């Protein structure tokens, strides 16, 4: 019985990565309850910390040094190269790890932050936005009408072929900044 009690106390060592992550997420749950962050942010932190917790869960926070951070970064960058995850996902995960380690330092769970913590980043390419040209918009506008419908739709009436609703939706989409991707 003493042995299992000793084992359970080791499992809940607050300086172990897995215990610290749980405490961190519990603290963030309190922030959700207090309206300081959203539940979506909490879920992002949980997801973002999962690779870090999987790799370092059973080790003491104080044993994670610059070399381990660098190796973790390389491993995660390899996941992007292998197209397992997108750069934006890895960026969010790295942000979560940096936030977590800063929190650990503030909670005095670690004496110092790894010197290369700020290097735990990835450059996220900006998405290219395809927009309609004036010519394409004019072609869309002109194409709305019974004369351009497929023959099986020409005899239909009502909302299914209400051209004014279709034109209104097109104008709404264009005025809201929707693009070809939307």
N, C-alpha and C positions, 0 to 999 in steps of 0.2 A: 504494500500500500504506500509506503514511503517513497518507493521508487517511482510509482505512477504520479504521485504528487510532485516529485522533483522534475519529472518529465514535463508535466503540465506547466510548471513554473518556467521551465526553459522555453516552452512553446510560446508563452506569453511575455517573454522578455521584451520590454519596450524598445530596446536598442537593436532588436532584430528587424530586418527590413520588412518582413511580412507583417509583424505587429505594428511597426511604425506606419506602414501604409494604411492599415485598418484604422488606426487612431487618427491619422490625417483625414481619411474619408469620413470618419465619424464627426470630426470637427467641421468638415465641409457640409455634412448633413445638417449640423446645427446652423450653419450659415444659410442653408436652403430654408430651414424652418423659420429663421429670422428675416427672410426676405432679402438677404445680402447677395446671394447668387441664385441662379436658376437651377432647377432639377437637371436641365440639359447640360449645364456646366459640370454638375456633379457626375453625371454619366460620362462626360468626356474625360474627366479626371480618372474615373475608374478604368475606362478603356485605355487611356493614355499610359497609365501606370502598370497595366498588366504585363507587358514584356519585361519591364524592369523588375517587377515582383517575381516573375517566373525565373529570371536569371539570378537574382540576388536574394530571394525570399528567405533562405535559410542561413544567411550570413549576418554578422554584426555590421551595422551602419559604419562604424569606425574603421572597418577593414576595407571599405571601398575607397580606393585611391585613384589617382589620375590615370594610371595604366588601365584599370578596370573600366573607367568611364570611356577611355579611348577605344578599348576593345568592344565595349557595348555599342558605341557609336558606329564602328566599322561593321559589326554584325547587322545592325539595323539598316545601315546604308546598303548593305548587300541584299536585304529584303526588297528595297526599292529597285535595285538593279535587276533583281529576279522578277520584278513586277508583281510581288506578293502584296505590296501596299503602295499607295501613291505618296509622292513627296509631301503633299499637304497633310496626310495622315501622320507621317513620321514627324513632321514639324509640330503637330499638336501633341504627339507623344513626348517629344523632347521638351516642349514647354511644360508639360505636366511633371516630368522628372525634375526639371530645374526648380519648379515651384515647390515640389515635395521636399527636395533637399534643402532649399532655403528655409522651409518650415521646420525641418528637423534641426537645423542650426539654431533657429530662434527658440525652439523648445529645448535646446541644450542636449539634444540626443547625439549630436556630433560636435566636436570642438572647433572644427574648421571646415569650410566648404572646399571641395576639390578645386584646385586652381584653374582647371580647364573646363569648369562647369559651363561657362559662357560659350565655349566652343561646341557645345552639344547643340548644334543647329544644322539645318539643311536649307539650301536655297530653293524656294518654291517658285517655279515659273508662273508668271502671270498668265491667266487664261486669255486666249485670243477670242475676241467677240466678233462674230459675223453679223453684219447689219445689212438690212435691205437697202438697195440703191433706189433712187427715185424711179428709175425705169421699172424695177421689179415691183414696186408698190403700185404703179400705174397699171402694170400687167395684171396684178392680183385684182385690183379694183374693177377693171374692165371685164375680167373673167367671171365676175359674179353676175349671174342672170340665167334665165331659162335656156337661152340659146346655147349656153356652154355646158349644159348638164348632159350626163350620160343618157341615152335614149330611154332606159328603164325608169329614170327619175322624172322625165319631162311631164308625165301625166299626174304626178303626185302634187298634193296641195297641203297646206297647213305648216306647222312648225318645222317639219322635216326639210322643207325647201323654201323657207321664208328668207328671201334674199335681203330684206331690210335688216333682219336680226343678224344675219351673217356679216353684212357691211358694218353694222354697229359693233359687233364683236371684233372685227378686224381693226376698226378705228380705235377701239378701246385698247386692244393689244399693242398697237403701234404707239399710241399716246402714253401708255404705261412703260414704254421702253422695252417691250418684249423683243427678242431677237429670233433669228432662225432656229436657234437652239431651244427656245421655249416652245 
